[in-house]
Amino acid sequence: MHILKAFLADNRGATAIEYGLIAALIGGAIVSAFGIFTGSLQAIFNVIGNNLPAN
């Protein structure tokens, strides 16, 4: 019982888990932003490509 109480009271790994969750949230936001802007970015590149002279 003493070992279980000591294990539950130990919070040394909590900071690493919190940083991992924050990194996962930031990564998810970046992936979502790329998904949102993909269509408009592709349209911009198509306009640029169509206006470049052909060699």
Secondary structure, DSSP 4 states (H G I P E B T S, - for coil): -HHHHHHHH--TTHHHHHHHHHHHHHHHHHHHHHHHHHHHHHHHHHHHHHHSPP-
